[in-house]
Structure formats: C-alpha cells, structure tokens
C-alpha cells in the first residue's frame, strides 16, 4: 500500500463533499449495515446478517474488540508506513483478506463476480466460498494474477471434494481454507422465523452445479417426489430454482433436475462424521497450503500443526454456528501461544474497522478476514461498493497504525494494546 494512503482516502472523500458528492457506502460500520438492510429483501438480510440462537456470540465478538484498547506511542516518525505482510510466499499490500461468504446473489445480482473484480482491483485476496453463487472458474478469470484462496466444506462425497480441490488448483487458488465448524447448520432463528433456506431454492450452490462429479450424481439420483399438491408458494420456489439452475429457464421449469440438485446438495454438503482422522486424505489430495478455519481451542491448534496443516483461522463463523461461544478475539492469544511461529494464525469474526485489524495483529494474528462489511457494500453499490469498503478499511488501518506510533505491521506488538481495565504504566 502506498505511503499516506489513509490520508489520500480522507482527502478524496472530503473534496468530494465540497463538490456535493457523498460516498455511496457509509464509512461507519453500523450505518453501513442499516443502509444495506434498507435495500435487501427481509429474508436476504436475515440470512446475511443473522447469527445462531440469541446471537450472543455475535455480540461477544464485538465486545471482545471493545474491551481491548490501543496504547499509542508518541514522537515517532510515522511519515512513511508499510502495511504489507507476507503469507505463503506472497507479499500482500494489507493484512486482511475477504472472507468466504456464501449466497452473495442475495446481496447483488453480480454476486461473487463483483467481489472478485473489486478484490483484484484493490490487490486484496479473496477466499472463494464453497457456497458461491458463481463458479470459482468464472471468478478466477476475472481476477487475472491477483491472489485467491478456496474455502472447502467437507462433503459426504469424497469424490466431490477431490473434484473441488482439482478445480481450485486449476484456477490458481494459492491456499485451501477448510471450514470445520459447519458440519451441520447452526440454529439460526432469523432464517427459521422466515422459513427461508436459500439452498432449497437453488441459490449458493454454483460450485456444485458447475462441477462434473456433482452433475453426474444428479443424473444418478431419482427426482424428489411431491409429498403434497403444489400451492402458489411451492410454484414460486420452482420458478426460483429454474432461474438459479444453469441452462435455459424454460427447460429448467419443465425438468426435475433443479429440484434434484437442490435436494442432493442438502443431503451431501455437510459431514458431521468429520474427525482429525480425515485430514490426511485432504492433505494428500492437494499440494496447496491448508488452513483450518473454526479453531477456538489451543489444543485443537496444536493438533492442527501436528496434522501437518499450514495455518489456522481462529473463527466462530461470525457467530452463525454456536450461540454463546467464545469470541474469536478472546480465543486468539491462546491459539497463537500454542502454535508459536510454526504456522500463521489468522483471525475471523467481528472485524468492523481498521482499528479492529490493528488489535488483532497486536494479539498475534498475521492477518484478519473481513466478511459482512464487504457484503453490505456489495448490496449498496455492487463492485464499487466492495471497493469502497476495502479502501475504507485500508485507510482506517493505515491511519490507526501511524497514530499508534507504528511504521510497519512488524512494529505492532503486544505492548500496543491493553485490556480496558489495565494500567498503562511501565
């Protein structure tokens, strides 16, 4: 990132104001969410914004960041700042990546493709979602040489997993993020109250319907039987399925394949039998670095390193899986201590601004994942909305780092942060 990029972004916004222009995407994270809610359908916002149960884990994620306080140091020359980091041999301009977020078509018709273009334009890695609305190949083609990773949910079909991994390698993904905490869906009250699961309507399964193994499995699977006489709601769902499924809309309306594909996905996408014993098969199936996402316990972190994994993402899935779980930031220090410098540790869940990025790095994270904020930017302004969110995070982090007295990411250490109740005396 160029020196002074934070100030450059500030000036860009302020000068635009003199000319009567305001950004289409608010810089304030709470306002960003509120504005996105205004433009999204209720079921779309519920799915993207909601968490498990009473959403205590979502609140805990934010409270964990709020408890930590940055301790700025004075009289240091911070006129030149270096925000770059290194991950798996690649130098990145900023210490954050775009997290895998499923069913992005709920936010914008261009979905993952708009995010891919924005990430490439800003030089930030995108982690392709296993539950994408556009195939990984399409997104990779839009990114050129820009860095991208792939997220994997371990399916009950080993053949399908192997196919996903081959495709990820073929389209230039540089790392594999295996999500561990979604062996079944959490109890998501907002979605349940709206009786809405997008996958049953053919949304968020583009990695599957574009996969040769999955398509063969669909051909081999008997179509689901209709247990009740179709009503208007069921017919509307059929129309949604036909629009989401690849191919001609009218052909899809007359075919049972869209319904078969959606039901088959529900049956095979998650693997509740997943154990540590399954990791060697994944390790042997790809040459990519593997990071385990969903680690919150220090012992699990040690086991991950012993299993030959190349990195860890401390995450509670943004509060979407276990209600009342430990905040990701609260789990970070113990995980970092458990693995030492053997593998990089990344932080996911609850990140809402550049100061949050700074705090996570001070507690030992190599980088963080940003999720919901860029999704809201996508809802408000498509590709440009995602770019604005990235620029705002970059500017906020750059300025926070400099104002805290740090000239580079390497200078952000434990002494740069304190618990809110702690003394700052030496």
Wavefront OBJ file of the C-alpha trace (Angstrom):
o trace
v 0.000 0.000 0.000
v 1.380 3.408 -0.888
v 2.566 5.653 1.929
v -0.142 8.032 3.097
v -2.972 6.070 1.507
v -5.142 6.680 4.560
v -4.815 10.433 4.246
v -5.357 10.168 0.491
v -8.686 8.397 1.080
v -9.700 11.063 3.600
v -8.962 13.856 1.152
v -10.796 12.040 -1.636
v -13.945 11.895 0.499
v -13.711 15.452 1.820
v -13.010 17.001 -1.591
v -15.937 15.059 -2.993
v -18.087 16.644 -0.309
v -17.062 20.132 -1.439
v -18.348 19.156 -4.871
v -21.590 17.838 -3.462
v -20.707 14.155 -3.668
v -21.056 11.665 -0.853
v -19.807 8.077 -0.898
v -22.494 5.550 -1.764
v -21.140 3.362 1.036
v -21.014 4.748 4.610
v -17.687 4.569 6.434
v -19.475 3.883 9.725
v -19.969 0.129 10.081
v -23.290 0.363 11.943
v -24.697 2.760 9.361
v -23.351 0.501 6.594
v -25.422 -2.380 7.960
v -28.538 -0.233 8.370
v -28.296 1.096 4.829
v -27.850 -2.430 3.464
v -30.921 -3.590 5.341
v -32.968 -0.924 3.566
v -32.142 -2.274 0.102
v -32.201 -6.009 0.834
v -35.236 -8.273 0.933
v -36.024 -9.283 4.547
v -35.016 -12.919 4.021
v -31.781 -11.878 2.302
v -30.779 -9.526 5.109
v -31.705 -12.118 7.732
v -29.509 -14.727 6.085
v -26.510 -12.422 5.605
v -26.691 -10.554 8.905
v -28.065 -13.147 11.298
v -26.372 -15.426 13.797
v -27.182 -18.503 15.817
v -29.775 -18.540 18.580
v -29.954 -15.343 20.638
v -26.899 -14.065 18.734
v -24.839 -13.857 21.923
v -21.726 -14.942 20.043
v -22.129 -12.090 17.575
v -22.335 -9.638 20.468
v -19.367 -11.275 22.190
v -17.258 -10.782 19.071
v -17.829 -7.043 19.165
v -17.480 -6.797 22.943
v -14.097 -8.527 22.737
v -12.806 -5.836 20.389
v -14.343 -3.090 22.513
v -12.611 -4.361 25.673
v -9.189 -4.003 24.089
v -7.648 -0.547 23.994
v -4.846 0.679 21.757
v -1.949 2.327 23.607
v -0.478 4.917 21.205
v 3.184 5.909 21.404
v 4.275 9.464 20.672
v 7.127 11.298 18.931
v 7.916 8.630 16.394
v 8.421 9.443 12.749
v 5.467 7.729 11.088
v 5.517 9.747 7.872
v 6.240 6.550 5.940
v 4.223 3.455 6.776
v 4.408 -0.093 5.473
v 1.160 -2.075 5.672
v 2.407 -5.105 3.721
v 2.585 -8.640 5.066
v 3.786 -11.980 3.707
v 1.641 -15.110 3.559
v 2.729 -18.361 1.936
v 5.366 -16.672 -0.185
v 3.092 -13.896 -1.431
v 3.543 -10.259 -0.382
v 0.158 -8.694 0.271
v -0.472 -4.940 0.438
v -2.635 -5.157 3.557
v -3.093 -7.548 6.477
v -6.589 -8.618 5.549
v -8.411 -10.892 3.119
v -12.028 -11.075 2.006
v -13.647 -13.923 3.906
v -15.689 -16.599 2.154
v -19.333 -15.515 2.251
v -21.971 -17.762 0.738
v -25.019 -16.921 -1.365
v -23.814 -13.461 -2.395
v -26.562 -13.314 -5.007
v -28.810 -12.365 -2.093
v -26.880 -9.087 -1.920
v -26.367 -8.315 -5.619
v -27.018 -9.977 -8.961
v -23.287 -9.957 -9.836
v -22.547 -11.748 -6.559
v -19.077 -13.308 -6.253
v -18.020 -11.946 -9.625
v -18.381 -8.347 -8.422
v -16.405 -9.174 -5.281
v -13.685 -10.880 -7.326
v -13.287 -7.835 -9.550
v -13.177 -5.498 -6.554
v -10.619 -7.634 -4.728
v -8.386 -7.795 -7.796
v -8.639 -4.051 -8.365
v -7.595 -3.325 -4.773
v -4.973 -6.089 -4.560
v -6.681 -7.904 -1.683
v -7.009 -11.717 -1.686
v -10.489 -13.172 -1.996
v -11.374 -16.526 -0.497
v -13.838 -18.188 -2.851
v -16.791 -19.582 -0.944
v -17.762 -23.229 -1.135
v -21.336 -21.874 -1.227
v -20.731 -19.375 -4.006
v -23.316 -18.001 -6.402
v -20.809 -18.015 -9.271
v -18.376 -20.839 -10.149
v -14.791 -20.404 -8.997
v -13.518 -20.523 -12.586
v -15.600 -17.505 -13.549
v -14.293 -15.508 -10.608
v -10.694 -16.581 -11.196
v -10.892 -15.447 -14.806
v -11.978 -12.002 -13.624
v -9.075 -11.725 -11.179
v -6.138 -12.274 -13.509
v -2.987 -12.813 -11.437
v -4.493 -11.433 -8.231
v -4.363 -13.757 -5.212
v -7.294 -16.013 -4.344
v -7.883 -18.917 -1.993
v -10.644 -21.506 -1.831
v -12.825 -22.454 1.118
v -13.887 -26.083 1.441
v -16.775 -27.666 3.303
v -16.038 -31.361 3.545
v -18.851 -33.191 1.774
v -20.047 -36.726 2.408
v -18.792 -37.405 -1.136
v -15.005 -37.802 -1.186
v -15.135 -37.790 -4.962
v -16.806 -34.390 -4.966
v -14.244 -32.994 -2.508
v -11.419 -34.225 -4.743
v -13.065 -32.564 -7.732
v -13.380 -29.248 -5.885
v -9.707 -29.398 -4.938
v -8.610 -30.092 -8.511
v -10.675 -27.178 -9.751
v -9.279 -24.863 -7.073
v -5.729 -25.726 -8.090
v -6.527 -25.402 -11.794
v -7.992 -21.906 -11.379
v -4.989 -20.575 -9.494
v -6.049 -20.694 -5.864
v -2.992 -20.328 -3.648
v -4.327 -21.850 -0.421
v -7.169 -24.008 0.867
v -9.294 -22.986 3.858
v -11.079 -25.990 5.351
v -14.040 -24.829 7.426
v -14.516 -27.152 10.390
v -17.381 -25.598 12.311
v -20.229 -26.243 9.868
v -20.650 -29.998 9.941
v -24.311 -29.075 10.345
v -26.171 -25.760 10.239
v -26.491 -23.792 13.454
v -29.882 -22.857 14.915
v -30.385 -19.583 13.029
v -33.549 -18.063 14.390
v -33.921 -15.256 11.852
v -33.915 -17.747 8.969
v -36.194 -20.167 10.796
v -38.776 -17.495 11.541
v -38.839 -16.574 7.840
v -38.755 -20.288 6.855
v -36.015 -19.445 4.400
v -33.041 -21.569 3.355
v -31.575 -20.297 0.075
v -30.061 -23.612 -0.952
v -33.505 -25.182 -1.309
v -34.192 -22.506 -3.910
v -31.029 -23.279 -5.847
v -29.071 -20.303 -4.521
v -25.484 -20.545 -3.310
v -24.744 -23.900 -4.935
v -22.924 -22.760 -8.086
v -19.742 -24.628 -7.143
v -21.853 -27.783 -7.156
v -23.969 -27.295 -10.270
v -20.815 -26.383 -12.210
v -18.966 -29.497 -11.025
v -18.791 -32.595 -13.277
v -18.936 -35.004 -10.330
v -21.988 -33.325 -8.821
v -23.749 -33.160 -12.177
v -23.174 -36.888 -12.625
v -24.554 -37.536 -9.155
v -27.659 -35.529 -10.051
v -28.155 -37.703 -13.133
v -27.891 -40.807 -10.949
v -30.312 -39.533 -8.277
v -34.068 -40.139 -8.597
v -36.023 -36.866 -8.587
v -37.720 -35.967 -5.287
v -41.343 -36.976 -5.031
v -44.017 -34.371 -4.372
v -45.491 -35.129 -0.957
v -48.245 -32.517 -1.243
v -50.200 -30.841 -4.019
v -48.187 -27.769 -5.130
v -49.509 -24.419 -3.939
v -48.555 -20.902 -5.015
v -45.574 -20.768 -2.654
v -44.245 -24.076 -3.958
v -44.681 -22.933 -7.553
v -42.790 -19.712 -6.765
v -39.957 -21.807 -5.346
v -39.879 -23.865 -8.551
v -39.503 -20.644 -10.527
v -36.616 -19.565 -8.287
v -34.953 -22.928 -8.765
v -35.334 -22.684 -12.528
v -33.759 -19.237 -12.582
v -30.842 -20.255 -10.361
v -30.004 -23.510 -12.112
v -27.630 -23.395 -15.112
v -29.224 -23.554 -18.536
v -32.455 -22.435 -20.119
v -35.101 -21.146 -17.726
v -37.956 -22.801 -19.608
v -36.115 -26.090 -19.867
v -35.425 -25.943 -16.136
v -39.084 -25.256 -15.375
v -40.047 -28.446 -17.182
v -37.194 -30.504 -15.708
v -36.811 -32.131 -12.310
v -33.037 -31.521 -12.317
v -33.102 -28.203 -10.419
v -35.148 -29.774 -7.612
v -32.958 -32.865 -7.634
v -29.792 -30.776 -7.449
v -31.061 -28.720 -4.511
v -32.167 -31.795 -2.548
v -28.953 -33.663 -3.333
v -26.920 -30.718 -2.106
v -28.798 -30.738 1.203
v -28.019 -34.427 1.600
v -24.292 -34.329 0.877
v -22.904 -30.852 1.606
v -22.060 -31.339 5.302
v -20.178 -34.107 7.027
v -20.937 -34.469 10.754
v -18.650 -37.512 10.951
v -15.580 -35.343 10.233
v -12.643 -36.067 12.566
v -8.904 -35.493 12.737
v -8.501 -38.854 11.032
v -9.985 -37.346 7.848
v -7.336 -34.650 7.476
v -4.601 -36.850 5.933
v -6.886 -37.608 2.970
v -7.398 -33.893 2.349
v -3.682 -33.243 2.836
v -2.765 -35.901 0.276
v -5.365 -34.635 -2.234
v -3.780 -31.210 -2.743
v -0.404 -29.526 -2.844
v -1.898 -26.238 -1.647
v -1.205 -24.883 1.841
v -4.116 -25.835 4.100
v -5.547 -23.630 6.821
v -8.128 -24.923 9.294
v -10.921 -22.410 9.927
v -13.025 -22.603 13.068
v -10.274 -23.293 15.623
v -11.022 -21.746 19.035
v -9.237 -24.106 21.469
v -5.473 -24.165 21.980
v -5.376 -27.969 21.977
v -7.105 -28.060 18.595
v -4.479 -25.612 17.369
v -1.681 -27.928 18.490
v -3.391 -30.901 16.854
v -3.706 -28.947 13.615
v 0.029 -28.304 13.486
v 0.784 -31.930 14.345
v -1.513 -32.977 11.471
v 0.649 -31.048 9.015
v -1.683 -28.115 8.486
v -0.101 -24.905 7.254
v -2.193 -22.326 9.052
v -5.110 -21.636 11.378
v -8.063 -19.289 11.167
v -9.423 -18.519 14.617
v -13.137 -18.150 13.951
v -16.594 -18.771 15.357
v -18.148 -18.324 11.900
v -19.224 -14.800 12.691
v -21.484 -16.115 15.440
v -23.548 -18.141 12.989
v -22.987 -21.624 14.417
v -22.795 -21.871 18.227
v -24.738 -19.388 20.302
v -22.829 -18.415 23.438
v -19.427 -19.438 22.045
v -16.197 -17.712 22.972
v -15.394 -14.601 20.949
v -12.767 -15.226 18.305
v -10.577 -12.394 19.600
v -10.744 -13.834 23.129
v -9.510 -17.186 21.791
v -6.713 -15.707 19.687
v -3.890 -15.293 22.204
v -4.069 -18.890 23.474
v -4.043 -20.249 19.930
v -1.060 -18.083 18.974
v 0.805 -19.256 22.067
v 0.006 -22.887 21.300
v 1.419 -22.821 17.758
v 4.239 -20.326 18.243
v 5.807 -19.302 14.957
v 5.265 -22.684 13.295
v 2.256 -21.608 11.226
v 0.467 -18.296 10.618
v -2.674 -17.611 12.624
v -5.466 -15.524 11.089
v -8.474 -14.009 12.856
v -12.062 -14.058 11.597
v -15.377 -12.856 13.072
v -16.463 -9.462 14.294
v -13.961 -7.287 12.403
v -15.662 -3.982 11.574
v -12.867 -1.464 11.037
v -9.164 -0.764 10.712
v -8.710 -0.414 14.458
v -10.050 -3.963 14.845
v -7.434 -5.156 12.375
v -4.749 -3.412 14.435
v -5.960 -5.012 17.674
v -5.986 -8.496 16.161
v -2.426 -8.079 14.885
v -1.302 -6.815 18.277
v -2.659 -10.015 19.820
v -0.683 -12.163 17.401
v -2.747 -12.600 14.247
v -0.835 -12.455 10.963
v -3.917 -11.142 9.136
v -7.697 -10.934 9.510
v -10.703 -11.876 7.408
v -13.390 -9.317 6.587
v -16.884 -10.654 5.884
v -20.185 -8.888 6.482
v -18.948 -5.309 5.814
v -17.984 -6.010 2.215
v -21.239 -7.922 1.737
v -23.159 -4.817 2.781
v -21.058 -2.725 0.405
v -21.947 -5.188 -2.344
v -25.644 -4.770 -1.558
v -25.410 -0.984 -1.740
v -23.247 -0.459 -4.809
v -22.077 -3.735 -6.328
v -18.404 -3.945 -7.263
v -17.811 -0.272 -6.466
v -19.398 -0.775 -3.050
v -16.982 -3.581 -2.230
v -14.063 -1.446 -3.401
v -15.152 1.395 -1.145
v -15.342 -0.904 1.863
v -11.837 -2.207 1.128
v -10.491 1.338 0.742
v -12.117 2.435 3.981
v -10.639 -0.499 5.889
v -7.227 0.171 4.339
v -7.346 3.879 5.183
v -8.591 3.284 8.715
v -5.872 0.714 9.374
v -3.129 2.858 7.845
v -4.071 5.891 9.929
v -4.570 3.854 13.112
v -1.169 2.249 12.689
v 0.541 5.595 12.199
v -1.316 7.350 15.008
v -0.419 4.474 17.338
v 3.250 5.109 16.566
v 3.874 2.108 14.309
v 5.663 2.447 10.977
v 5.041 -1.122 9.837
v 2.967 -4.164 10.646
v 6.086 -5.690 12.195
v 6.051 -2.977 14.864
v 2.524 -3.848 16.023
v 3.080 -5.960 19.112
v 1.519 -6.835 22.479
v 2.698 -3.552 24.009
v 0.455 -1.660 21.565
v -2.701 -2.921 23.227
v -4.125 -3.259 26.713
v -7.255 -4.511 28.359
v -9.639 -1.644 29.007
v -9.203 -2.033 32.759
v -5.408 -2.269 32.679
v -2.925 0.413 33.653
v -0.566 1.853 31.012
v 2.260 2.439 33.478
v 5.528 0.610 32.612
l 1 2 3 4 5 6 7 8 9 10 11 12 13 14 15 16 17 18 19 20 21 22 23 24 25 26 27 28 29 30 31 32 33 34 35 36 37 38 39 40 41 42 43 44 45 46 47 48 49 50 51 52 53 54 55 56 57 58 59 60 61 62 63 64 65 66 67 68 69 70 71 72 73 74 75 76 77 78 79 80 81 82 83 84 85 86 87 88 89 90 91 92 93 94 95 96 97 98 99 100 101 102 103 104 105 106 107 108 109 110 111 112 113 114 115 116 117 118 119 120 121 122 123 124 125 126 127 128 129 130 131 132 133 134 135 136 137 138 139 140 141 142 143 144 145 146 147 148 149 150 151 152 153 154 155 156 157 158 159 160 161 162 163 164 165 166 167 168 169 170 171 172 173 174 175 176 177 178 179 180 181 182 183 184 185 186 187 188 189 190 191 192 193 194 195 196 197 198 199 200 201 202 203 204 205 206 207 208 209 210 211 212 213 214 215 216 217 218 219 220 221 222 223 224 225 226 227 228 229 230 231 232 233 234 235 236 237 238 239 240 241 242 243 244 245 246 247 248 249 250 251 252 253 254 255 256 257 258 259 260 261 262 263 264 265 266 267 268 269 270 271 272 273 274 275 276 277 278 279 280 281 282 283 284 285 286 287 288 289 290 291 292 293 294 295 296 297 298 299 300 301 302 303 304 305 306 307 308 309 310 311 312 313 314 315 316 317 318 319 320 321 322 323 324 325 326 327 328 329 330 331 332 333 334 335 336 337 338 339 340 341 342 343 344 345 346 347 348 349 350 351 352 353 354 355 356 357 358 359 360 361 362 363 364 365 366 367 368 369 370 371 372 373 374 375 376 377 378 379 380 381 382 383 384 385 386 387 388 389 390 391 392 393 394 395 396 397 398 399 400 401 402 403 404 405 406 407 408 409 410 411 412 413 414 415 416 417 418 419 420 421 422 423 424 425 426
